[in-house]
Amino acid sequence: MPAADPDPLGSPWPASARPGPNGDLLIGGVGLAEAADRFGTPLYVLDEQEFRSRARAFRRALPTAEVFYAAKAFLCSAVVDWAADEGLGLDVCSAGELRLAAAAGFPPERILLHGNAKTPEELRLARRLRVGRIVVDGAAEIPRLAALAVADAPQRVLVRVLPGVAAGHHRAVRTGVDGQKFGFRIAGGDAADAVARILGQPGLRLTGLHCHLGSQITEAGPYLAAVDRLVGLLAEIRDRHGVELPELDLGGGYGVRYLAGDAELDPDRFAAELTARLAARCAEHGLAVPRLLVEPGRAIAAPAGVALYRVLSVKRGTDGRAFAAVDGGMSDNPRPALYGSAYQVRTVGRPTDGPTATFDVVGRHCEAGDVLVHGATLPADLRPGDLLAVPVAGAYQLSMASGYNLVGRPPVAAVREGRLRLLIRRETVEDLRAREVGR
């Protein structure tokens, strides 16, 4: 009889994660030890099927909505292709993301441009490419966009508003409250004034309202509160201007599970609660139900990624503390240093059933805050050369990576059905030196 398929590791690892021989870990049918041997470490491995299945989950949960993948989570040409294949739109917030998407052949009409400080060049590029929608985030953008008007193709825009709803696991990522750099406050009439100015521009077509509440939101409650306030504003716009806006964009921020015991937003439950609330509030105000737009990024990409590191040194102090220093750190994953984010970690390519000890897994950079995982349980005889894997690494790690200490950014490989392929090569010192033009 054929050997039984090993049980999956379970969340927060990709659904395809299985234990392999000799302590290996298989993702998408590929051993991570093999991936590290082929491409070196640090290395980021993306499970293509996990990305695609999570994209499908949002489209299935919200079949009448328009689902945009938030490119800021992580973007490369392959990810552009996956998003396009799965019928997603693309939410970009810079000329770099926009140009990469265009070069990869993504349909511009399915692109939405964000940004609280869009440059005139970015707005011109968006108009030249005929992107589908632009989110107006500040008053200066209105005349700039109006000046770029094309007579036969008015630009569709949404107004980003601050609904005054606090959400998210950390105050630094609560973007739906007053006092933020984003959007227009509902309170005080800033949003209403922006709406009136846009409606007065024949080259702009206001299609709806937009908000973004924060990050790592694991329950529907904040979104329901936002719906209440945004539908109230839609009714005010109807009463004041005689216009019913057809779209409502609730942004992203959908939380995922980083540790086994964490909560995670369930797309089906979220969709059921959200659509019911929206229908009820619109009925109360006598409004047609607008089409929903949502922008998941982390919720699609993060669980698809696994980061691999080699242990460079192990230090055990007389105070009982132990440190495992690895060949990456805050230059490829700044989230622990910025937000105190917690991760799991496990060894790859060696048995895991022996005695264990507690380690802080630290990075290679000259900063005391360069700690990737606090209090990790790892083999007591952990030693240099051991391979460590960290799950939920597909979002806001490489996209926020830096060149600190001139350590090049890691490569990215993808796995699917037993096939391993390189998507992005490692950044080298020669790459960094190539930017220098004088001395």
N, C-alpha and C positions, 0 to 999 in steps of 0.2 A: 504493500500500500504506500502511496506517496505520503511524505511527511506532512503533517498538518501545518497550516499557515500559522506562524506565531501570533499570539494575541497582540493587538495594537497597543502602543504605549498610552494612548488616550491624551486628551487635552491637558496641557497646552501644546502638545506636539502635533504636527500634521496628521491627518487621518491615516496616511499611508505609513506612518512610523512603526517599524517592527524591530525587535531585537534580532541581531544577526549572529553568526558564528564568532566565537572568540571575543565576545563582548562588543562586537560591532553594532552599529545602528543603521538600519536601512530606511531611506526616505525615497519614496517613489521607485522602490525596487533597487536603489543604488546604495552601496555601502559608503558611509561617510568617511571611513578610513581610506578607502580608495580615492574618494574625492580630494581629501587632504594630501594624499601622496601625489596625485596628478597635478594639482594646482597650488599646493603649498598653503600655508596659513599666515595670517588670518584669511578665512574664506567664508563667503556667504553663499548658501545653497538655497535656491528657491524651488519649491514643489509646484510645478506648473498646474497640476490637477487640483491642488488645494486652492490656488488662486481662482481657477475657473469655477470650481464648485461653489465657492463663496460668492462670486459674482452672480452665479445662477440663483443662489438662495435669495438674494435681494430682488432680482427680477421676478422670481416666482412669488415672493411674498407681496410685491407691489406691481402686479402685472399692468396696471394702467398708468403707473408713474414712469418718469424718466430718471434712470439711474446713471449718475456720473461717477466715474472713478476719480478720486482726488489724487492728482499726480504728485502732490507734494509729499505723500507718504513714501513713494519710491517710483521712479520712472526710468525706463530704458526702452530701447526700440522693441524688444521682445514683449515687454509689459504693454506697450501700446498695441501690439498685435493681439495679445490676449484680450484686452479690453474691447477692441474692435470686434473680434470674433464673437464675444459673448453679448454683443449688442449694447454695450455701455457707451455713454457719452464720456467726455474727458474734461475734467475741471483743472485748468492750469492757472498759474499765478505769476508767470514771468515770461519774458521773451525766450529764455532758454528752453523752458518746458514747451512753449508754443512752437518754437522752431523744430525741436526734436519730434514732436507729434506730427507736424506737417511733413518733415523729411521722411518719416516712417509711413506716410500715406494715410494718416487718420483723416476721416471726412471732416472738414472744417465746420460744417453746419452742426456737427455734434460736439463742438468744443464750446466751453463756457470759460470766460476769462475773469479771474478774481484779482484782488490786490488792493491794499489800502493806499498804495503810493505808486500807481502805474505811471510809467514815464510817457511823455508824448510819443516817443519812438515805439513803445509797446502798443499804444492805442493805434498808431498808424499801421503797425504790422497786423494787428487784429483786423482792422478794417480792410487792409489789402488782401488778407487771406479769406475774408468774409466769414469770420467765426460766427457761430449761431447766436450766442448771447454774450453780453458784457455786464458784469455786476458793477453798478455805480456805487462807489464807496466813499466819495467825497465830492463836495460842491464843484471843485475845479474841473472835475472830469466832464461835467455836463456841457460847458461851452467848448471844451476841447473835442468831445465827440460830435457835437453839433457842427463844428467847423469841418469835420471830416465826412459830413453827410454825403451820401450818394443818392441822387434823385430817385433812381429806380429800385433802390434797396435800402430802406430805412433800417437802422441798426436796432435790433431787439435788445432791450436792456431790462435789468431788474434793479431795484433799489435795496441795498443792504440796510436793514434796520436793527436797532438794539431794542429787543423786547423787554429788557429788564428782568431776565430770568437767569438765576445763578445755577450753573451746572458744571460738572467736571470734577475730577479727583484732586485737582491742585489749582490754587487761585491764579497761577500764572497762565492757565489755559482756559479760564472762564471768559469767553469772548462775547457773551450775550448780555452783559450787564453794562450799566452806565459807567462812564469814565474810561472806556476803552478807546483805542485808536481807530477802531473799525466802525464804519457805517454811520447811520443817523439815528438819534434817539427818538423813540416814539413820544416819550414824556417831553413836554415843552414845545412840541410841534416841529422839530427839525425834520423828521421824516416826511411829514405832510408838506412842508415847504419844498423839499427836494422833489417830491412827486409832482407838485404844481409846476415847477420849473421844467421838468422833463416833458410833461404833457404839452408845454408851450413850444416845444421844439419839433418842427415838422420832420426833421431828419432822424428823429429818435422815436422808437415805438416801445412804450412801456408795457411789458407783458406781465409783470408781477412783482412780488416782494420776496426778499431773501433774508435769512438770518442764519447765524451759526452760533451755537450755544457754548461750545467748549469741546473738551476731549475726554475720552474714557468714560462716557456716560453709559450706565448699565441698566437704566430703567426708562420707561416711556414717559414718566411724569413730567420732566422738564419740557419735552417736546409738546405734550398736551397743553401745558401752560402757555407755551409760545403760540400754539394754534389759537388759543382763546384771544390773545392780544393782537395777533396778526389779522385774524378774521374781523376783529373790531375795526382795525385800520382799513381793511378792504371795504367795509361798510361805510366808513367815513369818506373814503375816496369816491365811492359810488354816489353818496348823497351830495358831495360837494361838486363833483365834476361830471356826474352822469356816466361814469365809466366803470365797468366791472372787469377787473384784471383777471386774466385766465390762468395765471400760474402762481404757485406758492412753493418756494424753495426753502426747505428746512435744514439745509447744510448737511454736515456729517457729525463726527464726534462719537460714533458708535463704539462702545467699549468691547474689548476682547479679554480673554483670560490669559494672564501672564504666569500666574501660579495656579496649581491644581485647585485650590479652594476659592479662587476669585469668581466673582459674578461676571456674566457676559450677556450682552444684549442679544435677545433672540429675534431674528428678523420677522418671523411669522407673528409672534405675539405683539411685537412693536407695530407691525403693519395693521393688525386687526384693531388695536386700541387707537392708533392714529387716524385711520380712515373713518372709524365710527365717530370719533370726536370732531373731526373736520366736517363730516356730514351734518352732525347735530348743530354745530355752531353756525354753519352756513344757513341751515333751515331757520334758525332763530332770527337771523338777520335778513332773510329773504334773498340770499345770494345763491347763484349757481356754484356748485362745488368746483373750485379750481383744480387744475392738474397739478399733482405733486411732483416736485423734483427733490432728489436726495443725493448726497455726495459721500458715500462710504469710501474711505481710503485705507486706514488702519484695519478696519474690519475685514477687508479683502486680502490685503497684502501681508500684514504682520504675521498671522499664523502660518503663512506659506514659507517663511524664512527660518533658517537655522544658521547660526554663526559658529564657526569652528576656530579654535585657538590651540596653540601648543604651549604647554607649561615650560617656562624658561628657568624658573628657580622656585624653590620651596624653602621658606624660612619658618623656623619654629622657635619662639621666644621662651625664656624662663617664666614669663607671666602666663604661659599656656596658650597664647594666641599663635595662630599659624596663618601664613600668607602664601598663596600660590600666584606667582607673577606670570602673566601670559604675554604673547607677542602682539597683542592688540590693546585696546583700551578706549579711552574717551575720544580719541581721534576717529574711531569708527562707530562708537556708540556713546554719545554724550548724554543720553537720557538719565542714567543713574546720577551723574554729577549735577545735571540741571534740575531734575525733578525728584530725585531720590527713588527712582523706579526700581522695582524688585524683579528679579529673574530667577528661573531655575537653571541648573547646570548639571551635567553628568559626564562621566568619562566615556570615551569611545575607544574600542579596540583592546580592551583588557577586562578581565572579570570584575564584576561589581558586587560579588556576594561575600567578600571578606570584611574584616573590621573597618570601621569608618571613623572619621574625625571631622571636626568643623574647621573650615578654612574661609578666609576672605580671599576671593579671586580678584586680584588687582591688575591694573594695566601697567604698561611699560613707560608711561609718561611721568615727567617730573612735577607731579601734582599730588598732594595728599588726598584730594578728592577723586583721584582716578581709581575708583573701586567699581568693578563690574557687578559682583555678587557678594553681598554680605552674608556671613554665616552659612556657607554652602556645606552640605554633607557629602564628602568625597572619600575615596579609599584612604585609609590611614597611612599607607605607604606611597601616597602620591609622589611622583618624582618628575624631574625634568624630562621632556620628550613626550609625556602623556598628552593625549588629545582630549580636549573638552568641547562639548557641544552645548549651545545656549539656544533654546527655542524662542519663538515669537519675535524673530529678528528681521522680518521683512519690511518693516515700516519705521520711519523716523530714526534710522540708524545711519545707513549709507547716505540717505538723502540729506542728513545733517552733518555728515563727516567733514573733518577739517584737515588741514595740512600741518597740524601741530608737530613740532620737532622734526618737520620735513619727513614724516613717516607716510609713505604713499598709501592711498586708499586701497582696500582689499579688492580682489576680483570677485565676480559674481558668476556662479554656475547654476544651471537649471537641470532638474531631473524630471523625467516622465517615463513611466512604463519601462524602467530598467535602463534608460539611456541618460547619460551625463554629457552635458555640453557647456562650453564656456560662453557666457554672454558678454562679460566685460573683463578685460585683462587687468592685472595688477598695475597700479600706478607706480612708476619708477622714478629714481632720482633724475634720470635723463628727461623725463616728462616735466619735472619741476624746473630743471635748469633751462629747458627750452623756452620758458617764459621770460627769461632774463635777456635784455637787449643792450645792456651797457654796464660799465663798472668804473 
